[in-house]
């Protein structure tokens, strides 16, 4: 398979999500706007030339929108291969390209979020272990920070305290999110409208800067839902899933 690097110059012309066909969709425009502001910070978006979810997105950890201390490392925002593209070695192609690029740039290694058991929208821990990654830190809510150092004896990344112990004071449902995930531009307004209609206390907080994200109260910043101060999930929800969750909490 051939791969193409998305840049500021070709961003508007490139298709970035197989689930959304129109470049005018709010989900696509929000994601592309987020990406366009990250390229100057060292973000790399490498994707297959075929139409489909087959891409890797990574950035110097100092500029990552997650609350970690990982100076000198590269943080993988997302490594995603889905549907009919699975099982052909494309994830290895993308990861190997990332490793080669990071070595050339003098990075200490790679780091990425996962968990002991596979969670939606997080890297598969079995795959990471197979590729030589290991757990270097874990938050109270089970989200793990995995690392692939390029040399032995390198200082390992860790969560900041705000992410290590995810908890907030505000009651009701509180959602922290970013436009790094394209689906948030569509579905967060749906949850806001649903909660208002159903009389459910709900507060959505969009993280608009790297500084805000790096000091967020949860390891996952593109979607972190709390209820009565406690972290609940990182899984993006539509109206039906949210109402099901709300009823289970009654």
N, C-alpha and C positions, 0 to 999 in steps of 0.2 A: 504494500500500500504506500502511496505517496502522502507526504505531510506538508502542511504549509504553516508558516508562522504568521499569525495575525499581528498587524502593527497599526499605528495611527494612519498610515498611508492607505491600507487596504481594508480597514475595519468596516467601513460602511458597505463595501461590496461583498464581504464574506458572510456566509451563513454560520451562525454560532450555536444553534439549537435545533435539533431535528423535530422537536415537539411543537415548534412554533414556525410556521411557514412564512409569515409576513414580517418584513423588516420594519413595518410601521406599527406593529404590535407594541403596546406599552411595556411588555416584558422584555422585548428585544431592545427597544430604545433605552430603557433604564439600565440594562446590563452593559450595553455598548458605551453609554455615557460613563458608567463606573470604570470600565476598562480603559477608556481613552485617557482618563486622569491618572491611571496607574502605570502606563507604559514608561513615562519619564522616571518612575521610581524603581524601574528594573523588572517590571512584570513581564513574563513570557507566556504567551498563549499559543500552544502548538496543537494543531488539529489535523484530522485526516482530510484529504481532498474529497472523499466520498461524503455524501449527505448522511449524517448520523451522529450520534453522541459518541465521539471518539476523540478525546482531547486531554491535554494536561495543562494546568495553569499553575504557575509558581512565581515567587517573588522573594527578594531578600528578606529574611525574617525581621530585620529592623523596620521594614516597611509593611509587614503583614498586618492585616486587620484582625488580629487575635492577641489576647493578653498573655504573651509568653516572653521569656528572656532567652534569646537564642542568637546572640550576636555572632556574626560570621557564618551562620547557616542559611540555607535556602528553605523557605517554607512552601510546601505544596498545598495550594488552595483546593485543588480538585484534580483527581485522575479518574477519568470516567470512560468506560467502554460498555455499551449496552446493546441489547437486541441481537440482531443477526451478526453483529461485528464481534461478539464474544467468542473466545475459544480459538482465535487465530494468531495469538501472540502480539496483538497490537498494543496492549498495555505495557508489555515488556519493551516494545519499540519506543514508546513514549517515555517510559521511565529511564531507559538507557540513554536516550537523547538528553534528558534532563540531567542525568548524572554527568555525562560528558561535558555539557555546557557549564555545569556548576564547578567541575574540576578546573576547567579553563579559566573561570572567573575567580579562582582561588578560594572558593567557599569551603568551610569545614565539613560539610555534609548536608543531609536533608532531614527535614522534620515534617510531621504531618499528624493530624488528629485521627483517632480511631477509638475503639473500645474493646473490652474483653470479648464481647459478643457483637456481631454485626448490627449496626444501627443504621437507619435510613440516612442517606446523604453523607455518610462517613466512610472512610476507606475500610476495606475488608481486612480484619486483623490476620486472617489466615494467609492472605496474599502478601501482606507486609512482612510477616515472619518468614515466608518462603523466599522473599527477596532480600532477607538479611537485616531487616529493621528489628528493633527491640523497643520495649517500653522504657522510657526514661522518667516519666512522671505521670501521676494520675490525680484527678480532682475528686472531691467527695461525691460527685454525681456519676462517677464511673467513666467519664470521658478521659481518654488516655492520650498522652503525647508520645509519639513514636519517633525514633531517630535512626538514621543510617550515617554514622560518622565515617569519614574517609580515612582517618588515621586513628590508631589506638592512643589513648591518653588525652584525647580532646575533651575539653569541658562540655558537658551535656546540657541541652536545653531544659528549661523548667517552666512551669506555670507561674504567673504572678499570683500573689495572695488573693486578689479579687476573683480569679478564676479557680484557684485551688479550693476555695470554700464558697461556692455559688449560693448566695442568699441575698434577699432584698427585704426592705421593711414594708414596702407598699403592699396593701391587701388587694384581693381580687386577682384577675388575670392581667399580667403585665408581659408584653412581648417586646423583646429587643431584636432588631433586625437591621439588615443593610440591603443595598441594591446589588450586592455582589451576586446574590441569587436572583435570576430573572423572574421567578414565579412570585416573588414577594410583591412586585408592583401590581399584580392582578389580585392576589388572594388576601393580602393584608387588609385592603379596603373592604373586601367581602366580610372578613371577621369583624371589623369595626362596625359595619352596618348590621350584621347579624346580632352582635352583642347589644347594640343599642335597641334593636327591635325586640329582643327577648329580655331586656332588663338585666343583662349580665354585666357586672363591673369589669371593664376591659380598658387597658391603656396601652397603646402601641408607641414605642419609642424607637424612632429610626436613628441609627448611628451614622452620622454624616461625615465623620472624619476618622483618620487613622488613630488620632489621639483618643477619641471617644471609644473606639473599638478596642484599643489596647488597654483600656481601663474598665472594660465592661465586666459585669458581675457573673460571667459565665464563660467557659472555654470556647463554646461555639457562638460566634457573633452574628452569623448571617441569619440565624433564627434560634432564639432561646426564649421559651415560654415558661413563665413562673405563675404559681397560684398561691396566694396568701404567703408570699415570701419564699416559697420553696420551688426549686427548679423542677419542671415537669418533663419537657421534651424538646428536641431539636427538629422534630418532624413537621414540615410544612403542612398546614391543614386547610381544607376547604370547609364550606359551611357544615356539611353533614358530619365530618370528623370532629369539628369543634363542638357542635351541639351534643354529640355522643360523649365527648370528654366532659363537658359541663354537667351533663346529667349524671355521669358516674361520680362526680365530685359532690353532688347534693347530699 
